Amino acid sequence: MNTPQGYRLISVDESRAREVLHVDAFAFAFTVPEKDAGFIHEILPWDRTRAIEVADPMRGTEGTLAAVHASFKFGTRVPGGREVPTSGLSWVGVHPGHRRRGLLRAMIGDHFARSLARGEVISTLFAAETQIYQRFGYGMAATEARVQLGRGAEVRPLPGSEDLIVEVDSASLERHGDAIASIQSRMSRPGTVTTLAPQSLADILMDLEIDREGSEELRIALVRDGADPVAWALFQRKQDWADSGPDGKVRVRAWGALDAAATMRLWGVLADFDLMSSTHAGKFALDDPLLLRLKDFRSAKVTIADNLWVRILDVSEALEARGYAADCDVTVQIDDAFLPHNAGVWRVHVAAGEASVTRDDTTDPASADLRLDIQELGAVYLGGTTVMELVRARLADERTPGTAAELSSAMASDVKPLANFGF
Ligand SMILES: CC(C)(COP(=O)(O)OP(=O)(O)OC[C@H]1O[C@@H](n2cnc3c(N)ncnc32)[C@H](O)[C@@H]1OP(=O)(O)O)[C@@H](O)C(=O)NCCC(=O)NCCS
């Protein structure tokens, strides 16, 4: 991928941390007071942070940064229970004075090449604007529900969940980082970041005054089963008073739970703080136990949004790394304009839950059983969307009758995917 004329792609180490922050502050329209700016050192992986520097005075002051991005080293849970090496793209920003000149395109090419060289077979992201990344082959792999729970929202009780212990505290990386990492590593839901980069743990627990918007400092609710941590939530309450009395709001920044009992115990606390009239949260999978156990689903004012986007970087490695629910043997023509090594015909052969995915140069592309774009393969990878749904939406072509249903059943997951914290 070519870097536009007048610019050069570089690695940036921590000595340029403030310059990286400067570019993203311009790109995302925020200002960090000088006293807080040191946070950037903690939250970026400095061996995986890249930038585009001005190389020609015609483009601006030579040596200044025009664009930046970073990628976290993650392990992502996939259907079947394994974890795949993942490059979590983040902090993508192009200074407004340099936008629409191809700098993002150049950074994406660089990100893909470096991720592949490190053996990372998928890239994931949360999109600031959903149109940006589809052109590069990212598919919407998970959706999430966002809810507003009234105080004491009624749920169908779950015997035993009340026996779990809840601690409420001010959040701290030192005191709570290990518990969060331990819960994440045991979560079975596809899409979960099960192995976190240390910097993303620091990011989740970062408590900057500019993020508070008048609310309290960052708090944590930690649910334990004996000594074992089983659920966590980071939240902030904001006090308010209406004519009728207290009208505070709880905002839950991120949360995760191992099972239904832990989920119900956690939300029993989060949705019932004194003086708070509502609790606002996202990162609910559409099959989350809390949503299924609400007595009045409508009262939760559920909205649906995109959650995790997945880009398959290496078709055979990525498909062989996940589990399958049924056997199949189909040929698939994959289009990939950005990474030509993925394009062509692949034979997906699954037996006893294990896939062998091999290039099939003997089949004429036009006679492969199915045809889809790499973006659509990303969309079905975690089992959130099915191949049959793509075919019905005319986003995939079935050429041999019955093969779409065959691949669809094999790739289906009975657990909806979700990434439970943003990065
Ligand atoms: C989004 C952003 C990174 C794009 O950077 P850029 O250098 O201007 O993008 P490029 O010039 O490489 O554009 C590549 C393509 O994406 C398109 N594109 C870029 N940003 C887009 C957007 N916000 N919406 C729709 N299309 C967009 C361009 O039109 C171009 O299309 P083409 O391939 O058909 O020519 C930049 O505008 C930015 O930093 N925005 C604010 C921060 C942000 O949203 N970051 C992403 C965080 S997830």
The ligand as an SDF file (V2000), in Angstrom:
LIG
                    3D

 48 50  0  0  0  0  0  0  0  0999 V2000
  -12.0710    8.7530    9.4910 C   0  0  0  0  0  0  0  0  0  0  0  0
  -10.6610    9.2430    9.1560 C   0  0  0  0  0  0  0  0  0  0  0  0
   -9.6710    8.3620    9.9220 C   0  0  0  0  0  0  0  0  0  0  0  0
  -10.4470    9.1060    7.6460 C   0  0  0  0  0  0  0  0  0  0  0  0
   -9.1080    9.4420    7.3150 O   0  0  0  0  0  0  0  0  0  0  0  0
   -8.6900    9.9600    5.8510 P   0  0  0  0  0  0  0  0  0  0  0  0
   -7.2340    9.9720    5.7920 O   0  0  0  0  0  0  0  0  0  0  0  0
   -9.4360   11.2000    5.5520 O   0  0  0  0  0  0  0  0  0  0  0  0
   -9.2580    8.7790    4.9370 O   0  0  0  0  0  0  0  0  0  0  0  0
   -8.7470    8.4100    3.4570 P   0  0  0  0  0  0  0  0  0  0  0  0
   -8.4340    9.6750    2.7220 O   0  0  0  0  0  0  0  0  0  0  0  0
   -7.6770    7.3910    3.5090 O   0  0  0  0  0  0  0  0  0  0  0  0
  -10.0860    7.7720    2.8930 O   0  0  0  0  0  0  0  0  0  0  0  0
  -10.1980    6.4430    2.4940 C   0  0  0  0  0  0  0  0  0  0  0  0
  -11.6110    6.2580    1.9870 C   0  0  0  0  0  0  0  0  0  0  0  0
  -12.5230    6.2900    3.0970 O   0  0  0  0  0  0  0  0  0  0  0  0
  -13.5330    7.2860    2.8720 C   0  0  0  0  0  0  0  0  0  0  0  0
  -13.8390    7.8670    4.1910 N   0  0  0  0  0  0  0  0  0  0  0  0
  -12.9490    8.3640    5.0590 C   0  0  0  0  0  0  0  0  0  0  0  0
  -13.5810    8.7730    6.1680 N   0  0  0  0  0  0  0  0  0  0  0  0
  -14.8930    8.5320    5.9860 C   0  0  0  0  0  0  0  0  0  0  0  0
  -16.0530    8.7400    6.7870 C   0  0  0  0  0  0  0  0  0  0  0  0
  -15.9680    9.3080    8.0000 N   0  0  0  0  0  0  0  0  0  0  0  0
  -17.2300    8.3750    6.2830 N   0  0  0  0  0  0  0  0  0  0  0  0
  -17.3290    7.8140    5.0570 C   0  0  0  0  0  0  0  0  0  0  0  0
  -16.2610    7.5840    4.2570 N   0  0  0  0  0  0  0  0  0  0  0  0
  -15.0570    7.9430    4.7240 C   0  0  0  0  0  0  0  0  0  0  0  0
  -12.8970    8.2590    1.9280 C   0  0  0  0  0  0  0  0  0  0  0  0
  -13.8720    8.9810    1.2270 O   0  0  0  0  0  0  0  0  0  0  0  0
  -12.0950    7.3390    1.0290 C   0  0  0  0  0  0  0  0  0  0  0  0
  -12.9770    6.7290    0.1120 O   0  0  0  0  0  0  0  0  0  0  0  0
  -12.4840    6.0980   -1.2850 P   0  0  0  0  0  0  0  0  0  0  0  0
  -11.6240    4.9290   -0.9310 O   0  0  0  0  0  0  0  0  0  0  0  0
  -13.7380    5.6970   -1.9470 O   0  0  0  0  0  0  0  0  0  0  0  0
  -11.7160    7.1780   -1.9570 O   0  0  0  0  0  0  0  0  0  0  0  0
  -10.4340   10.7200    9.5600 C   0  0  0  0  0  0  0  0  0  0  0  0
  -11.3420   11.5290    8.8550 O   0  0  0  0  0  0  0  0  0  0  0  0
  -10.5830   10.9620   11.0410 C   0  0  0  0  0  0  0  0  0  0  0  0
   -9.6050   10.9210   11.7580 O   0  0  0  0  0  0  0  0  0  0  0  0
  -11.8350   11.2390   11.5200 N   0  0  0  0  0  0  0  0  0  0  0  0
  -12.1100   11.5300   12.9050 C   0  0  0  0  0  0  0  0  0  0  0  0
  -11.7160   10.4120   13.8570 C   0  0  0  0  0  0  0  0  0  0  0  0
  -12.3230    9.0670   13.4780 C   0  0  0  0  0  0  0  0  0  0  0  0
  -13.4920    8.9510   13.1520 O   0  0  0  0  0  0  0  0  0  0  0  0
  -11.4740    8.0230   13.5290 N   0  0  0  0  0  0  0  0  0  0  0  0
  -11.8920    6.6590   13.2980 C   0  0  0  0  0  0  0  0  0  0  0  0
  -11.9970    6.0220   14.6270 C   0  0  0  0  0  0  0  0  0  0  0  0
  -12.7690    4.4500   14.6230 S   0  0  0  0  0  0  0  0  0  0  0  0
  1  2  1  0
  2  3  1  0
  2  4  1  0
  2 36  1  0
  4  5  1  0
  5  6  1  0
  6  7  2  0
  6  8  1  0
  6  9  1  0
  9 10  1  0
 10 11  2  0
 10 12  1  0
 10 13  1  0
 13 14  1  0
 14 15  1  0
 15 16  1  0
 15 30  1  0
 16 17  1  0
 17 18  1  0
 17 28  1  0
 18 19  1  0
 18 27  1  0
 19 20  2  0
 20 21  1  0
 21 22  1  0
 21 27  2  0
 22 23  1  0
 22 24  2  0
 24 25  1  0
 25 26  2  0
 26 27  1  0
 28 29  1  0
 28 30  1  0
 30 31  1  0
 31 32  1  0
 32 33  2  0
 32 34  1  0
 32 35  1  0
 36 37  1  0
 36 38  1  0
 38 39  2  0
 38 40  1  0
 40 41  1  0
 41 42  1  0
 42 43  1  0
 43 44  2  0
 43 45  1  0
 45 46  1  0
 46 47  1  0
 47 48  1  0
M  END
$$$$
